[in-house]
Amino acid sequence: MPITVGIHYETFDPIAKQRQVWRAVDEAGFDQLWNSDHLSKTPSSGDPTGPILEAWAALAAQAAETRRVRIGVLVTGNIHRHPAWLAKLGTTVDHISQGRLEMGIGAGWNADALGRVGIAVPDAPARARMLDEACRVLVALWTQDRANYKGRFYELKDAIHEPKPVQKPHPPIVIGGRGPKVTTRAAARHAQGWNTSGGRGYEADAEAVKILDEHCAKIGRDPKTLRRSVNLGWNGGEGLELAKRYRDIGFTEFVIAIGNDGADALREVDLLEREMLPKLRALA
Protein backbone atom coordinates (compact mmCIF):
# COMPACT_ATOMS: atom_id res chain seq x y z
CA MET A 1 0.00 0.00 0.00
CA PRO A 2 1.42 3.44 -0.89
CA ILE A 3 2.57 5.81 1.85
CA THR A 4 0.71 9.10 2.16
CA VAL A 5 2.49 12.13 3.61
CA GLY A 6 0.57 15.14 4.86
CA ILE A 7 1.45 18.54 6.27
CA HIS A 8 -0.30 20.03 9.30
CA TYR A 9 -0.13 23.81 9.15
CA GLU A 10 -2.04 25.91 11.66
CA THR A 11 -3.77 29.16 10.72
CA PHE A 12 -1.41 31.32 12.82
CA ASP A 13 0.55 33.18 10.16
CA PRO A 14 -0.72 36.26 8.29
CA ILE A 15 -2.92 35.18 5.39
CA ALA A 16 -0.41 36.28 2.74
CA LYS A 17 2.18 33.95 4.28
CA GLN A 18 -0.34 31.14 4.58
CA ARG A 19 -1.11 31.37 0.88
CA GLN A 20 2.59 31.04 0.07
CA VAL A 21 2.88 27.98 2.26
CA TRP A 22 -0.25 26.31 0.84
CA ARG A 23 1.10 26.70 -2.69
CA ALA A 24 4.53 25.43 -1.66
CA VAL A 25 3.03 22.30 -0.06
CA ASP A 26 0.96 21.68 -3.19
CA GLU A 27 3.89 22.14 -5.56
CA ALA A 28 6.27 20.04 -3.42
CA GLY A 29 4.14 16.93 -3.93
CA PHE A 30 2.77 16.32 -0.45
CA ASP A 31 -0.49 14.36 -0.43
CA GLN A 32 -2.49 16.25 2.19
CA LEU A 33 -2.67 19.70 3.78
CA TRP A 34 -4.45 20.02 7.11
CA ASN A 35 -5.27 22.79 9.59
CA SER A 36 -6.98 22.80 13.02
CA ASP A 37 -10.35 23.95 14.35
CA HIS A 38 -9.95 26.27 17.35
CA LEU A 39 -11.17 29.68 18.48
CA SER A 40 -7.81 30.43 20.13
CA LYS A 41 -4.45 28.75 20.38
CA THR A 42 -4.35 25.68 22.59
CA PRO A 43 -1.88 25.35 25.49
CA SER A 44 0.33 23.11 23.35
CA SER A 45 0.49 25.59 20.47
CA GLY A 46 1.48 28.76 22.30
CA ASP A 47 0.07 31.96 23.78
CA PRO A 48 -3.75 31.71 23.69
CA THR A 49 -3.94 35.45 22.93
CA GLY A 50 -1.91 34.97 19.75
CA PRO A 51 -3.43 35.18 16.26
CA ILE A 52 -5.38 32.30 14.73
CA LEU A 53 -7.79 32.35 11.78
CA GLU A 54 -10.94 30.25 11.36
CA ALA A 55 -10.34 26.75 9.99
CA TRP A 56 -13.12 26.26 7.44
CA ALA A 57 -12.87 29.74 5.97
CA ALA A 58 -9.14 29.14 5.55
CA LEU A 59 -9.87 25.72 4.05
CA ALA A 60 -12.02 27.30 1.34
CA ALA A 61 -9.12 29.61 0.51
CA GLN A 62 -6.77 26.61 0.41
CA ALA A 63 -9.13 24.93 -2.04
CA ALA A 64 -8.85 27.91 -4.38
CA GLU A 65 -5.09 28.40 -3.97
CA THR A 66 -4.04 24.77 -4.59
CA ARG A 67 -4.48 22.36 -7.47
CA ARG A 68 -3.69 18.77 -6.46
CA VAL A 69 -3.14 18.34 -2.70
CA ARG A 70 -6.03 16.94 -0.66
CA ILE A 71 -7.20 19.30 2.09
CA GLY A 72 -8.99 19.04 5.41
CA VAL A 73 -9.36 20.08 9.03
CA LEU A 74 -7.57 17.75 11.45
CA VAL A 75 -9.96 17.64 13.05
CA THR A 76 -13.20 19.60 13.03
CA GLY A 77 -14.71 19.84 16.51
CA ASN A 78 -18.18 18.39 16.08
CA ILE A 79 -19.60 20.40 18.98
CA HIS A 80 -18.58 23.64 17.23
CA ARG A 81 -21.28 23.39 14.56
CA HIS A 82 -24.49 21.53 13.85
CA PRO A 83 -23.58 18.66 11.47
CA ALA A 84 -26.06 19.95 8.88
CA TRP A 85 -24.02 23.16 8.65
CA LEU A 86 -20.84 21.12 8.58
CA ALA A 87 -22.22 19.04 5.72
CA LYS A 88 -22.88 22.25 3.78
CA LEU A 89 -19.38 23.54 4.50
CA GLY A 90 -17.94 20.23 3.37
CA THR A 91 -19.91 20.21 0.15
CA THR A 92 -18.91 23.78 -0.62
CA VAL A 93 -15.19 23.11 -0.10
CA ASP A 94 -15.46 19.87 -2.08
CA HIS A 95 -16.83 21.85 -5.02
CA ILE A 96 -14.26 24.65 -4.74
CA SER A 97 -11.45 22.07 -4.62
CA GLN A 98 -12.99 19.94 -7.38
CA GLY A 99 -13.24 16.90 -5.14
CA ARG A 100 -10.19 17.12 -2.86
CA LEU A 101 -11.83 17.37 0.58
CA GLU A 102 -11.00 15.04 3.45
CA MET A 103 -13.75 15.42 6.08
CA GLY A 104 -11.77 15.33 9.31
CA ILE A 105 -13.99 15.27 12.40
CA GLY A 106 -13.64 14.61 16.10
CA ALA A 107 -15.65 15.02 19.26
CA GLY A 108 -14.22 18.44 20.23
CA TRP A 109 -12.58 19.20 23.55
CA ASN A 110 -11.31 22.77 24.14
CA ALA A 111 -13.55 23.69 27.07
CA ASP A 112 -11.44 26.72 28.00
CA ALA A 113 -11.78 28.50 24.64
CA LEU A 114 -15.41 27.49 24.16
CA GLY A 115 -16.36 28.39 27.72
CA ARG A 116 -15.00 31.92 27.28
CA VAL A 117 -17.60 32.55 24.57
CA GLY A 118 -20.44 30.72 26.30
CA ILE A 119 -20.48 27.57 24.17
CA ALA A 120 -21.51 24.55 26.23
CA VAL A 121 -19.18 21.55 26.30
CA PRO A 122 -20.96 18.29 27.11
CA ASP A 123 -19.14 15.57 29.00
CA ALA A 124 -16.86 13.19 27.12
CA PRO A 125 -19.36 10.30 26.70
CA ALA A 126 -22.00 12.68 25.31
CA ARG A 127 -19.50 14.28 22.92
CA ALA A 128 -18.48 10.86 21.64
CA ARG A 129 -22.09 9.84 21.01
CA MET A 130 -22.77 13.17 19.31
CA LEU A 131 -19.85 12.42 16.99
CA ASP A 132 -21.34 9.06 16.04
CA GLU A 133 -24.69 10.68 15.26
CA ALA A 134 -23.04 13.54 13.35
CA CYS A 135 -21.40 11.06 10.97
CA ARG A 136 -24.82 9.56 10.26
CA VAL A 137 -26.21 13.04 9.58
CA LEU A 138 -23.35 13.92 7.22
CA VAL A 139 -23.76 10.74 5.17
CA ALA A 140 -27.55 11.08 5.06
CA LEU A 141 -27.42 14.65 3.79
CA TRP A 142 -24.68 13.88 1.27
CA THR A 143 -26.35 10.80 -0.21
CA GLN A 144 -30.15 11.03 0.21
CA ASP A 145 -32.51 13.16 -1.87
CA ARG A 146 -34.50 13.90 1.30
CA ALA A 147 -32.62 13.02 4.43
CA ASN A 148 -34.32 11.62 7.50
CA TYR A 149 -32.69 10.71 10.78
CA LYS A 150 -33.73 10.74 14.41
CA GLY A 151 -31.18 10.36 17.16
CA ARG A 152 -30.69 11.52 20.70
CA PHE A 153 -28.90 14.73 19.68
CA TYR A 154 -29.80 15.40 16.04
CA GLU A 155 -32.87 15.06 13.85
CA LEU A 156 -33.51 15.44 10.12
CA LYS A 157 -36.99 15.67 8.63
CA ASP A 158 -37.03 15.43 4.83
CA ALA A 159 -33.94 17.62 4.90
CA ILE A 160 -32.74 19.07 1.60
CA HIS A 161 -29.03 19.27 0.81
CA GLU A 162 -28.20 20.41 -2.71
CA PRO A 163 -25.92 20.21 -4.53
CA LYS A 164 -24.38 16.96 -3.43
CA PRO A 165 -20.58 16.76 -3.02
CA VAL A 166 -18.34 16.19 -6.02
CA GLN A 167 -16.88 13.01 -4.51
CA LYS A 168 -19.10 9.94 -4.61
CA PRO A 169 -20.68 8.55 -2.60
CA HIS A 170 -19.32 11.37 -0.39
CA PRO A 171 -16.03 12.92 0.76
CA PRO A 172 -14.00 10.49 2.88
CA ILE A 173 -14.64 10.85 6.61
CA VAL A 174 -11.54 10.84 8.81
CA ILE A 175 -12.29 10.46 12.52
CA GLY A 176 -9.70 11.61 15.03
CA GLY A 177 -9.55 10.20 18.56
CA ARG A 178 -8.72 7.09 20.56
CA GLY A 179 -11.80 6.61 22.75
CA PRO A 180 -12.17 2.82 23.03
CA LYS A 181 -15.93 2.53 23.54
CA VAL A 182 -17.45 5.04 21.14
CA THR A 183 -14.91 7.02 19.06
CA THR A 184 -12.98 4.08 17.61
CA ARG A 185 -16.27 2.23 17.17
CA ALA A 186 -17.63 5.22 15.22
CA ALA A 187 -14.48 5.15 13.06
CA ALA A 188 -14.99 1.46 12.33
CA ARG A 189 -18.63 2.05 11.45
CA HIS A 190 -18.56 5.33 9.54
CA ALA A 191 -15.06 6.42 8.55
CA GLN A 192 -12.75 5.87 5.63
CA GLY A 193 -9.79 7.04 7.73
CA TRP A 194 -8.76 7.19 11.38
CA ASN A 195 -6.21 9.57 12.89
CA THR A 196 -4.33 9.60 16.15
CA SER A 197 -2.41 12.63 17.33
CA GLY A 198 0.42 10.41 18.55
CA GLY A 199 0.48 12.46 21.74
CA ARG A 200 0.23 9.50 24.09
CA GLY A 201 2.96 7.55 22.38
CA TYR A 202 3.36 4.48 20.22
CA GLU A 203 2.26 1.90 22.80
CA ALA A 204 -1.05 3.68 23.45
CA ASP A 205 -1.67 3.94 19.72
CA ALA A 206 -0.84 0.26 19.19
CA GLU A 207 -3.44 -0.63 21.82
CA ALA A 208 -5.97 1.67 20.13
CA VAL A 209 -5.33 -0.14 16.82
CA LYS A 210 -6.21 -3.47 18.45
CA ILE A 211 -9.48 -2.00 19.72
CA LEU A 212 -10.20 -0.46 16.33
CA ASP A 213 -9.67 -3.83 14.64
CA GLU A 214 -11.99 -5.49 17.15
CA HIS A 215 -14.74 -2.99 16.35
CA CYS A 216 -14.24 -3.67 12.63
CA ALA A 217 -14.48 -7.42 13.22
CA LYS A 218 -17.74 -7.05 15.13
CA ILE A 219 -19.44 -5.39 12.17
CA GLY A 220 -17.80 -7.59 9.54
CA ARG A 221 -15.53 -4.89 8.14
CA ASP A 222 -12.06 -5.67 6.83
CA PRO A 223 -9.76 -3.52 9.03
CA LYS A 224 -7.48 -2.96 6.05
CA THR A 225 -10.20 -0.85 4.42
CA LEU A 226 -9.82 1.78 7.17
CA ARG A 227 -6.87 4.09 6.52
CA ARG A 228 -4.74 4.87 9.60
CA SER A 229 -2.81 8.11 10.06
CA VAL A 230 -0.62 9.50 12.81
CA ASN A 231 0.79 12.94 13.54
CA LEU A 232 4.56 12.64 13.85
CA GLY A 233 7.34 14.99 14.81
CA TRP A 234 10.24 14.87 12.38
CA ASN A 235 13.82 14.98 13.59
CA GLY A 236 15.63 12.87 11.05
CA GLY A 237 16.50 9.27 11.88
CA GLU A 238 14.50 9.10 15.10
CA GLY A 239 11.33 10.18 13.31
CA LEU A 240 11.93 7.69 10.53
CA GLU A 241 12.39 4.80 12.94
CA LEU A 242 9.14 5.71 14.70
CA ALA A 243 7.35 5.88 11.34
CA LYS A 244 8.60 2.36 10.57
CA ARG A 245 7.09 1.08 13.82
CA TYR A 246 3.74 2.64 12.95
CA ARG A 247 3.91 1.24 9.45
CA ASP A 248 4.39 -2.24 10.90
CA ILE A 249 1.01 -2.00 12.69
CA GLY A 250 -0.88 -0.81 9.63
CA PHE A 251 -0.31 2.95 9.43
CA THR A 252 0.20 4.24 5.90
CA GLU A 253 -0.39 7.97 6.43
CA PHE A 254 1.98 10.31 8.25
CA VAL A 255 1.23 13.94 9.08
CA ILE A 256 4.07 16.34 9.93
CA ALA A 257 3.46 19.70 11.65
CA ILE A 258 5.16 22.87 10.41
CA GLY A 259 5.17 26.51 11.44
CA ASN A 260 5.01 25.98 15.20
CA ASP A 261 7.08 27.82 17.85
CA GLY A 262 7.78 30.65 15.44
CA ALA A 263 9.40 28.43 12.81
CA ASP A 264 9.40 29.59 9.19
CA ALA A 265 6.90 27.25 7.55
CA LEU A 266 8.18 27.92 4.04
CA ARG A 267 11.70 26.86 4.97
CA GLU A 268 10.30 23.77 6.70
CA VAL A 269 8.37 22.75 3.58
CA ASP A 270 11.56 22.94 1.54
CA LEU A 271 13.55 20.97 4.13
CA LEU A 272 10.90 18.27 4.52
CA GLU A 273 10.51 17.93 0.76
CA ARG A 274 14.23 17.21 0.41
CA GLU A 275 15.00 15.23 3.57
CA MET A 276 11.80 13.59 4.78
CA LEU A 277 9.42 13.00 1.88
CA PRO A 278 11.61 10.51 -0.06
CA LYS A 279 12.42 8.53 3.10
CA LEU A 280 8.79 8.13 4.10
CA ARG A 281 7.75 7.26 0.57
CA ALA A 282 10.35 4.49 0.61
CA LEU A 283 8.54 2.76 3.49
CA ALA A 284 5.87 1.46 1.11
Secondary structure, DSSP 8 states (H G I E B T S, - for coil): ---EEEEEE-S-S-HHHHHHHHHHHHHHT-SEEEE---SS--GGGS-TTS----HHHHHHHHHHH-SSSEEEETTEEGGGS-HHHHHHHHHHHHHHTTS-EEEEEE----HHHHHHTT-----HHHHHHHHHHHHHHHHHHHH-SSEEEE-SS-EEEEE---S--SSSS---EEEE---TTTHHHHHHHH-SEEEE--TT-HHHHHHHHHHHHHHHHHTT--GGGSEEEEEE---THHHHHHHHHHHHTT--EEEEEES-TT--HHHHHHHHHHHTHHHHHTT-
